[in-house]
Amino acid sequence: MKIAVLGAGNMGSALLGGILKAGVVAVGDARATTFSEARAAEVRSRLGVSVTAGGNAAAAAGADIVVLAVKPGTVPKVVKEIRDVLNEGQILISLAAMLPIRAIEDAAQCRMPVFRAMPNIPVVVEEGAIGICHNALATLEHRAQVESIFRAVGVTAFVDEEQMDAVTALSGSGPAYIYMVIEAMMAAGVKMGLSREISLRLSEQTVLGAAKHARESGLHPAILRDQVITPGGTTIAAIHELERHGLRSMLISAIETATIHAGKRTDVLLAEIERQKHT
Ligand SMILES: NC(=O)c1ccc[n+]([C@@H]2O[C@H](COP(=O)([O-])OP(=O)(O)OC[C@H]3O[C@@H](n4cnc5c(N)ncnc54)[C@H](OP(=O)(O)O)[C@@H]3O)[C@@H](O)[C@H]2O)c1
């Protein structure tokens, strides 16, 4: 499988690094592009693949999978650059937040499978959560190929495109919420007299361990929570405070607001792309 990653920035290079490490694609079969030569040289030396500043069409030509990892507003421009070399046998994957598949199809003018993926930043440690959707031309075989790529950097879930705003709000932005939880737990430990270092280490591991336990046990989180509560004990005293301050309600509202916001940002992005077409 030959892959071209157009826009090897934070997300593009993290994805490419994971794919190479997992052996899904061989180093010699991967190409990437950036805007600047400085960034190209940095990614080239870090990943050992061919990286050029510009040259998107040359990188995309002959690739089985072309990944669009530039900023959302730049995607239509890059797709237009490569559309003469695109063909129906290739797979196009966009990582751009908020950008609908129809905008990519419109720029590509090629009847080909188009996927849209929403990864999150833990892909850099191969623990990403990646929501994926696709157009009607994608077959089960295409889905399996795309899944093998994202499995190299995390856990995948296929959804309908109209659910991508919810994915963005839940897992795309989710790491920021959890970093806040870790930060707050660390501050609490410090307030109670623990050192910063010990407080941070215990907070991080508690989040990591609880997530791993939830996944591996397969039990509903409410059951797991109940299992650590002793009647009249310390945990229920803390949980009463969390309920009093509305922890669950707060997170539900935050994710609901972010979902609605993502929808509004899509409208703004599409209006901007439309405006660019006429300038
Ligand atoms: N970061 C995240 O957590 C995250 C999560 C989900 C989705 N995404 C999506 O991933 C995409 C990339 O985000 P990012 O955070 O990785 O941004 P980034 O670090 O700024 O990466 C964008 C890359 O695109 C390159 N680039 C710009 N114009 C180009 C062109 N004409 N041809 C080729 N390369 C070009 C830039 O090169 P230079 O470095 O040389 O300027 C840069 O390396 C976005 O669409 C974003 O919505 C990101």
The ligand as an ORCA input file, in Angstrom:
! r2SCAN-3c Opt
* xyz 0 1
  N      -4.283     18.739     15.800
  C      -5.383     18.089     16.147
  O      -5.609     17.738     17.321
  C      -6.402     17.703     15.100
  C      -7.480     16.887     15.474
  C      -8.399     16.502     14.480
  C      -8.273     16.941     13.175
  N      -7.217     17.758     12.868
  C      -7.129     18.252     11.478
  O      -5.862     17.939     10.964
  C      -5.495     18.944     10.014
  C      -4.100     19.438     10.346
  O      -4.099     20.007     11.639
  P      -2.728     20.185     12.431
  O      -3.097     20.499     13.827
  O      -1.828     19.038     12.154
  O      -2.155     21.500     11.705
  P      -0.628     21.874     11.378
  O       0.280     21.333     12.411
  O      -0.630     23.349     11.110
  O      -0.344     21.085     10.011
  C      -0.731     21.548      8.751
  C       0.416     21.249      7.814
  O       0.005     21.576      6.511
  C       1.143     22.069      5.819
  N       0.689     22.835      4.666
  C       0.118     24.074      4.617
  N      -0.183     24.422      3.343
  C       0.221     23.369      2.568
  C       0.199     23.105      1.183
  N      -0.311     23.994      0.302
  N       0.700     21.930      0.745
  C       1.200     21.021      1.586
  N       1.263     21.203      2.924
  C       0.780     22.367      3.400
  C       1.861     22.899      6.845
  O       3.229     23.037      6.451
  P       4.248     23.999      7.245
  O       4.428     23.372      8.593
  O       5.460     23.977      6.407
  O       3.561     25.348      7.316
  C       1.676     22.053      8.112
  O       2.771     21.191      8.297
  C      -6.538     20.063     10.088
  O      -7.400     19.975      8.986
  C      -7.267     19.769     11.380
  O      -8.645     20.140     11.314
  C      -6.287     18.145     13.777
*
